Amino acid sequence: MTTTAAYDEEGERDVKVLITENLRIDLETEKWECRSCDAPLIGARENYKRGLLVHNRDPREIHKPLLDPTKYELTYAPNPEWCRILEYYCPKCGSMVETEYLPPGHPPIRDIELDIDALKAQWKDRPELKEPPPDKDTRRRGAHGGQPAARMYTGDSK
Amino acid sequence: MNAPVTPEQQAMLDRFVRQNKLFYSPDPAIMENHRIEARSEIEERLLSGPVDAHQVNEIRGLLTAALDESNTMIEQMGAAPGAKWGDMTTGIFTASGDLSMIAPYGVGGFAAAVFYPIKFVNKYWTDEPTVGVREGDGFIHNDARYGGIHNTDQSMMMPIFWKEKLVCWISATIHEGENGATEPGGMPAAAESKFDEGLKMSPFKVVEKFELKRDLVTFLQNSVRDPKLQLEDMKVRLHSCLRLRERVIKVLEEYGEEALITTLRKSIEDVVEEVKRRIRELPDGTMRTMSFADSTLRESALLKLNMAITVKGEKITVDMRGSSPELLNRSINACQGSFKTMLYSGWMQNVWPDLPFTMAVFTPFDFVFDEKSIINGSFDTPQAMSLIPLFKTMTIASIPMAKFNYGLPHRYTAMVAPQYDQPATLIYGGITQHGEFTGNFCADINGMGQGGRSHRDGEHSVSPPFAAHCDIGEIELMEEDLPLVRLGAFTLTKDRVGFGKQRSGMGYEQIHTFRGSAMWGYMTGCSGSLFPSSQPLFGGYASPTYPLCKIKNTNVFEQLEKNPEKVPFDIIKLMNEQPIEGATYSTHPMAMTFELAAPGEVYMMCQGAGGGYGDVLQRDPALVMKDLEEKLISDDTARDIYKVAYDPVSRLVDEAGTAKLRAAERKARMKRGVPYDKFVKTWNTPEPPVKLPYMGCWGDDVSQVYGVMLGQRVKMDGKALQSQFMLNPKDVQIAALQAEVAALKKVTARTVSKRKR
């Protein structure tokens, strides 16, 4: 869905730019915002992670051992001395905004660093997106009619 | 001060150097230049005026059909296992060697790497009196240091002349596998120097007057374990090129050389302009990501692949500084040409899959590497298992590019979390039931799970990360040729997806054994048994880790004959229940150098899953029930990870109960989460943990890089990396055992002395 955002008194448009599944930037307030609860998190020129809560997760809690740990050292679960999961939560609604798999003690990376002034200039005349554009599957046409034939069986052709 | 050199003297000096070159090693001017060449004189003349777009489109259609036909010929006739599953392609290049078009199927990366050796031939062999480039010639090549993905791939490159002028090049490439390396199958993890890698063909002429030169073919056959394969596929590549040449000649006859030259050049120039336009759409800034391989394939170690992508205006810079230093005696290094080709292949699969497949896409890109890093390895490093960093290269760019692309008004494809990124397949070698010596790999390499996508779950076992159009082969056909028997194949199993709002696709189980051979063995070359391989996107979870499982000291066929009901074809049940009495059960990292097995011993592994996409609490509970129904997850996962309340028998979702569970989990997160600034004060350490054999920068700072030299940690200036040299793992094991013996002797001595007292 797209809308044209209103202009404020200084003539700047109050546009919110989607950056990830969970984050957007309000160009007028220059704030990162949570897309789940709309809460402002921290200044858009900052590392957004500074506006979040972090939890150091033992990876075996998520990727549970499938093989009996009393019998085997390797069990399909990551080794917690090699790998930890950092879970980043919105402090206002508890949505998981990002995850980061790191060796213990490895400083988290600054994964997003945008030029906010350039972003403002870029979105000056772009219609605001409240939601990302719909995705569709890219299908290539089969050379020998293979895919259309296959779709007859899957029912996708209807 | 010397007198200035006159132009004549300079020309004489240049000629002398040219005529007395000691060794035509890979040329950095070629290997470090991924951009298309400047227009030639004729291209400049043809493209500076009006271009007939309809004619270009017509010729493009004819060439696509011709490329499709020549690619299909390889698929139908190729002897290499890889050729049967789509691991090949054909391509057409400008006279300067820039890739213009490829076959619509197959592995595009092969052609996207072949422009390097074609440019080498153009530059060095055209005017070399002992070689030359003439009508009817064909050149062969496999050494990735001269351009290529890895040395298992052999190419045939053929110039096409018209009215005695070179108008274009064509190529056919197949993943052959066996190449005479120190281990069978062409991808030796045990290679400790480049001289353990088997055939290392710099580009040379192997075809004259459209015929293979049998003396050279014999030399190549004599250098590999499978001479039949070597001969057959050299013929296949030649004849595929000859058919493609016939079609191009038809185009030349019908439209003339100017139309063909215009089409080939226009195709790549259009792509460059479109890519610039797409980059301008992106927000300016830098996105960073990284991935870790947890093995050198000889020992466990944590090797970092560090990536920062910067967009500014119509330029993209890919900065790989801070990645692990190269390893002088391990085979997992890659050269920068291979790196760029594989990054490009992944880019075309996950970022801009709608663009024509030509390396011209990267013309507006800049690259920054540390010298002597694992993805910018020097000439002398072994690179036979470059797939370890290169498979990661193909997939991790999905993360930063999803962050650049997410908010664009128009999407060229869905956002996708990284696909599984390790070659989880069994490599085999030995004597077949037909008495032939062979070595190669299984098609399971093509069955990797996709990452979760913005609009739907990832596909299971969909493709390798380097091409969308590969197949996983027919087990029955394989069993006809090889003593391998699959007890379990293509089985999707529980709790091995990357969890998320959109879960990843899963890889399948592979349970291998063999019979009917007096000598047979295996190797595997994967990382990801300690640290997950596929990274997640936007708050999802990664793939799990995967061990190699073995059941040894038994013959499973005897068990199957006596008590078939006792042998489940399921890795988890086999390993946890240990139903075969007297057998030895063990797990290992998925990196195993070649070892011989006994008939009926069982080797088991799992093809991997991609990364999950988005918060697990945002997954539609109905999809969680579908996962349960399809046996992709367990009840524990549905409840503990996805927090769904449901009736375990009917699988009806309790919506209110689910909302309550999820709200409680969100509250619990807020309670256990620590504000970032406070968290990093206790989390961040100045250096990697002492016990971790860590290779790469620590954090965002690329000015310092860690490595390992003969078992000791070293810290290096990022601008002056040193090559790492690893201890022999057997020496390490012997030293550990000797220390154990010494300690036991001490204890024994103490006990004896106590008794004496």
Boltz contact constraints between the chains, C-beta under 6 A:
constraints:
  - contact:
      token1: [A, 17]
      token2: [B, 407]
      max_distance: 6.0
  - contact:
      token1: [A, 18]
      token2: [B, 406]
      max_distance: 6.0
  - contact:
      token1: [A, 18]
      token2: [B, 407]
      max_distance: 6.0
  - contact:
      token1: [A, 19]
      token2: [B, 407]
      max_distance: 6.0
  - contact:
      token1: [A, 20]
      token2: [B, 406]
      max_distance: 6.0
  - contact:
      token1: [A, 20]
      token2: [B, 538]
      max_distance: 6.0
  - contact:
      token1: [A, 21]
      token2: [B, 538]
      max_distance: 6.0
  - contact:
      token1: [A, 21]
      token2: [B, 614]
      max_distance: 6.0
  - contact:
      token1: [A, 22]
      token2: [B, 539]
      max_distance: 6.0
  - contact:
      token1: [A, 49]
      token2: [B, 676]
      max_distance: 6.0
  - contact:
      token1: [A, 50]
      token2: [B, 676]
      max_distance: 6.0
  - contact:
      token1: [A, 52]
      token2: [B, 676]
      max_distance: 6.0
  - contact:
      token1: [A, 53]
      token2: [B, 673]
      max_distance: 6.0
  - contact:
      token1: [A, 54]
      token2: [B, 674]
      max_distance: 6.0
  - contact:
      token1: [A, 54]
      token2: [B, 676]
      max_distance: 6.0
  - contact:
      token1: [A, 54]
      token2: [B, 679]
      max_distance: 6.0
  - contact:
      token1: [A, 55]
      token2: [B, 672]
      max_distance: 6.0
  - contact:
      token1: [A, 55]
      token2: [B, 673]
      max_distance: 6.0
  - contact:
      token1: [A, 62]
      token2: [B, 541]
      max_distance: 6.0
  - contact:
      token1: [A, 63]
      token2: [B, 544]
      max_distance: 6.0
  - contact:
      token1: [A, 66]
      token2: [B, 572]
      max_distance: 6.0
  - contact:
      token1: [A, 67]
      token2: [B, 575]
      max_distance: 6.0
  - contact:
      token1: [A, 68]
      token2: [B, 576]
      max_distance: 6.0
  - contact:
      token1: [A, 72]
      token2: [B, 587]
      max_distance: 6.0
  - contact:
      token1: [A, 74]
      token2: [B, 529]
      max_distance: 6.0
  - contact:
      token1: [A, 74]
      token2: [B, 547]
      max_distance: 6.0
  - contact:
      token1: [A, 74]
      token2: [B, 587]
      max_distance: 6.0
  - contact:
      token1: [A, 76]
      token2: [B, 544]
      max_distance: 6.0
  - contact:
      token1: [A, 78]
      token2: [B, 532]
      max_distance: 6.0
  - contact:
      token1: [A, 78]
      token2: [B, 545]
      max_distance: 6.0
  - contact:
      token1: [A, 79]
      token2: [B, 530]
      max_distance: 6.0
  - contact:
      token1: [A, 82]
      token2: [B, 530]
      max_distance: 6.0
  - contact:
      token1: [A, 82]
      token2: [B, 531]
      max_distance: 6.0
  - contact:
      token1: [A, 83]
      token2: [B, 531]
      max_distance: 6.0
  - contact:
      token1: [A, 89]
      token2: [B, 669]
      max_distance: 6.0
  - contact:
      token1: [A, 89]
      token2: [B, 673]
      max_distance: 6.0
  - contact:
      token1: [A, 94]
      token2: [B, 666]
      max_distance: 6.0
  - contact:
      token1: [A, 94]
      token2: [B, 669]
      max_distance: 6.0
  - contact:
      token1: [A, 94]
      token2: [B, 670]
      max_distance: 6.0
  - contact:
      token1: [A, 95]
      token2: [B, 615]
      max_distance: 6.0
  - contact:
      token1: [A, 96]
      token2: [B, 539]
      max_distance: 6.0
  - contact:
      token1: [A, 96]
      token2: [B, 615]
      max_distance: 6.0
  - contact:
      token1: [A, 97]
      token2: [B, 539]
      max_distance: 6.0
  - contact:
      token1: [A, 98]
      token2: [B, 539]
      max_distance: 6.0
  - contact:
      token1: [A, 99]
      token2: [B, 536]
      max_distance: 6.0
  - contact:
      token1: [A, 99]
      token2: [B, 539]
      max_distance: 6.0
  - contact:
      token1: [A, 101]
      token2: [B, 542]
      max_distance: 6.0
  - contact:
      token1: [A, 103]
      token2: [B, 302]
      max_distance: 6.0
  - contact:
      token1: [A, 104]
      token2: [B, 689]
      max_distance: 6.0
  - contact:
      token1: [A, 105]
      token2: [B, 685]
      max_distance: 6.0
  - contact:
      token1: [A, 107]
      token2: [B, 684]
      max_distance: 6.0
  - contact:
      token1: [A, 107]
      token2: [B, 699]
      max_distance: 6.0
  - contact:
      token1: [A, 109]
      token2: [B, 288]
      max_distance: 6.0
  - contact:
      token1: [A, 109]
      token2: [B, 700]
      max_distance: 6.0
  - contact:
      token1: [A, 111]
      token2: [B, 288]
      max_distance: 6.0
  - contact:
      token1: [A, 112]
      token2: [B, 287]
      max_distance: 6.0
  - contact:
      token1: [A, 112]
      token2: [B, 403]
      max_distance: 6.0
  - contact:
      token1: [A, 113]
      token2: [B, 285]
      max_distance: 6.0
  - contact:
      token1: [A, 113]
      token2: [B, 286]
      max_distance: 6.0
  - contact:
      token1: [A, 114]
      token2: [B, 283]
      max_distance: 6.0
  - contact:
      token1: [A, 114]
      token2: [B, 285]
      max_distance: 6.0
  - contact:
      token1: [A, 115]
      token2: [B, 284]
      max_distance: 6.0
  - contact:
      token1: [A, 115]
      token2: [B, 285]
      max_distance: 6.0
  - contact:
      token1: [A, 118]
      token2: [B, 284]
      max_distance: 6.0
  - contact:
      token1: [A, 119]
      token2: [B, 283]
      max_distance: 6.0
  - contact:
      token1: [A, 133]
      token2: [B, 411]
      max_distance: 6.0
  - contact:
      token1: [A, 135]
      token2: [B, 414]
      max_distance: 6.0
  - contact:
      token1: [A, 135]
      token2: [B, 454]
      max_distance: 6.0
  - contact:
      token1: [A, 135]
      token2: [B, 455]
      max_distance: 6.0
  - contact:
      token1: [A, 138]
      token2: [B, 353]
      max_distance: 6.0
  - contact:
      token1: [A, 138]
      token2: [B, 413]
      max_distance: 6.0
  - contact:
      token1: [A, 143]
      token2: [B, 68]
      max_distance: 6.0
